[in-house]
Amino acid sequence: MDDARLGAGGRERHPVGPPPIDERGELTPFLVVFTVALLALFGVVVDGGEAISAKISAESLAEQAARAGAAQLGQALRLGTIDPAPGPAATAVAVTVADAGPAYRASTRVSGTAVAVTVRERVRTSFLGLLGVPGFTIQATATATPVDGVGGG
C-alpha cells in the first residue's frame, strides 16, 4: 500500500468528498440514441425528397392519362356516339400508364364525359428502411373532360 494513503496508526485514509463515479460506458447509450436520431433525420430528408419527387411524377402521369382517356371520349362524341363506352378511354389510360413503367398502377373511372384516373406508386426507402420503414405508397388523382376546338367546349 502507498505510504501517502496511510494515516496515523497505519490505517488507510479516505479522501474527502464523495467516492469517485465510474463513468466507463456512459457514452455508449448516448451514441446509440444519437445515431438512430441522425439516421431518422437523414431518412426524412432523403426519403422525403424521394417521396416529393414521386408525388410530382404520379400527378403528372395521372393528368396525362386522364387527358388521353378524355381524348378517346371526345373522339367518340365527335363521331356521334350518344353514350360513349368507357372501354376505349380506359384502354388509353392503361396504355399511357404502361408506357410510364412497371412501377405505376392505375385505376380509371368514367362518369359521363369525365375521366378520373388514380395513379399509385410504391416507393422503397433508403435510410428509413434501416429503421423499419421499408416503403410507402404515393397516390395522385386527376380528372379530364374532352375539349373540342380552340375555344373549348
C-alpha positions as CSV (number, residue, x, y, z in Angstrom):
1,M,0.0,0.0,0.0
2,D,1.2,3.5,-0.7
3,D,2.5,5.3,2.4
4,A,0.8,8.6,1.3
5,R,-2.6,7.0,1.7
6,L,-1.9,5.6,5.2
7,G,-2.9,7.7,8.1
8,A,-2.0,7.6,11.8
9,G,-1.9,4.1,13.1
10,G,-1.3,2.6,9.7
11,R,-4.9,2.7,8.6
12,E,-5.9,3.8,5.1
13,R,-7.2,7.4,4.8
14,H,-10.4,8.1,2.9
15,P,-10.4,11.0,0.5
16,V,-12.6,13.9,1.4
17,G,-15.8,14.2,-0.7
18,P,-18.0,11.7,-2.5
19,P,-16.4,8.5,-3.8
20,P,-15.3,8.6,-7.5
21,I,-18.0,7.6,-10.0
22,D,-17.1,5.0,-12.6
23,E,-18.1,6.7,-16.0
24,R,-16.9,3.9,-18.3
25,G,-19.6,3.1,-20.8
26,E,-21.6,6.3,-20.2
27,L,-21.1,7.5,-23.8
28,T,-22.4,4.3,-25.5
29,P,-26.2,4.8,-24.9
30,F,-25.8,8.4,-26.0
31,L,-24.1,7.4,-29.2
32,V,-26.8,4.8,-29.9
33,V,-29.6,7.3,-29.5
34,F,-27.7,10.0,-31.4
35,T,-27.0,7.6,-34.3
36,V,-30.6,6.5,-34.6
37,A,-31.8,10.1,-34.4
38,L,-29.3,11.1,-37.1
39,L,-30.4,8.2,-39.3
40,A,-34.0,9.2,-38.9
41,L,-33.2,12.8,-39.8
42,F,-31.3,11.7,-42.9
43,G,-34.2,9.4,-43.7
44,V,-36.7,12.2,-43.6
45,V,-34.5,14.4,-45.8
46,V,-33.5,11.8,-48.4
47,D,-36.6,9.6,-48.4
48,G,-38.9,12.6,-48.0
49,G,-37.3,14.2,-51.1
50,E,-37.8,11.0,-53.0
51,A,-41.5,11.0,-51.9
52,I,-42.0,14.5,-53.2
53,S,-40.4,13.6,-56.5
54,A,-42.5,10.5,-56.8
55,K,-45.7,12.5,-56.0
56,I,-44.9,15.1,-58.7
57,S,-44.3,12.2,-61.2
58,A,-47.5,10.4,-60.2
59,E,-49.5,13.7,-60.5
60,S,-48.1,14.3,-64.0
61,L,-48.8,10.8,-65.1
62,A,-52.4,10.9,-63.7
63,E,-53.1,14.1,-65.6
64,Q,-51.5,12.8,-68.8
65,A,-53.5,9.5,-68.6
66,A,-56.8,11.4,-67.8
67,R,-56.2,13.6,-70.9
68,A,-55.6,10.5,-73.0
69,G,-58.8,8.9,-71.8
70,A,-60.8,12.1,-72.3
71,A,-59.4,12.4,-75.8
72,Q,-60.9,9.0,-76.6
73,L,-64.2,10.0,-75.2
74,G,-64.1,13.3,-77.2
75,Q,-63.4,11.3,-80.4
76,A,-66.4,9.0,-79.7
77,L,-68.6,12.1,-79.1
78,R,-67.4,13.7,-82.4
79,L,-68.3,10.5,-84.2
80,G,-71.9,10.9,-82.9
81,T,-71.9,8.2,-80.3
82,I,-74.6,9.3,-77.9
83,D,-73.3,7.1,-75.0
84,P,-69.6,6.6,-75.4
85,A,-68.4,3.3,-73.9
86,P,-65.7,3.7,-71.2
87,G,-63.7,0.9,-72.8
88,P,-61.6,3.0,-75.2
89,A,-60.9,5.6,-72.6
90,A,-59.8,3.0,-70.0
91,T,-57.6,1.4,-72.7
92,A,-56.0,4.8,-73.5
93,V,-55.3,5.3,-69.7
94,A,-53.9,1.8,-69.4
95,V,-51.5,2.3,-72.4
96,T,-50.3,5.7,-71.0
97,V,-49.6,4.3,-67.6
98,A,-47.9,1.2,-69.0
99,D,-45.6,3.4,-71.1
100,A,-44.5,5.2,-67.9
101,G,-43.1,2.0,-66.5
102,P,-44.0,-1.0,-64.3
103,A,-43.8,0.9,-61.0
104,Y,-47.2,2.5,-61.6
105,R,-50.6,1.1,-61.1
106,A,-53.8,3.0,-62.2
107,S,-57.5,2.8,-61.8
108,T,-59.9,4.6,-64.1
109,R,-63.4,5.9,-63.6
110,V,-65.5,7.2,-66.4
111,S,-68.5,9.3,-65.4
112,G,-70.4,10.9,-68.3
113,T,-67.7,12.7,-70.2
114,A,-65.2,12.9,-67.3
115,V,-62.4,10.5,-67.0
116,A,-60.8,10.2,-63.5
117,V,-57.5,8.5,-63.1
118,T,-55.8,7.5,-59.9
119,V,-52.2,6.5,-60.1
120,R,-50.3,4.7,-57.3
121,E,-46.6,4.0,-57.0
122,R,-44.8,2.1,-54.3
123,V,-41.6,3.9,-53.2
124,R,-38.9,2.0,-51.4
125,T,-37.0,3.9,-48.7
126,S,-33.2,4.1,-48.3
127,F,-32.4,5.4,-44.8
128,L,-35.9,4.9,-43.3
129,G,-35.7,1.3,-44.4
130,L,-32.9,0.8,-41.8
131,L,-35.3,2.0,-39.1
132,G,-38.1,-0.4,-40.2
133,V,-40.0,1.7,-42.8
134,P,-39.5,-0.3,-46.0
135,G,-41.5,2.0,-48.2
136,F,-44.7,3.8,-48.7
137,T,-47.4,4.3,-51.4
138,I,-47.7,7.6,-53.4
139,Q,-51.1,8.3,-54.9
140,A,-52.3,11.0,-57.2
141,T,-55.7,11.6,-58.9
142,A,-56.6,13.7,-61.9
143,T,-59.8,14.3,-63.9
144,A,-60.2,15.4,-67.5
145,T,-63.0,16.1,-69.9
146,P,-62.9,16.2,-73.7
147,V,-62.4,19.6,-75.3
148,D,-63.3,20.5,-78.9
149,G,-61.6,23.2,-80.9
150,V,-59.5,26.1,-79.8
151,G,-62.2,27.8,-77.7
152,G,-63.1,24.7,-75.7
153,G,-66.4,23.0,-75.1
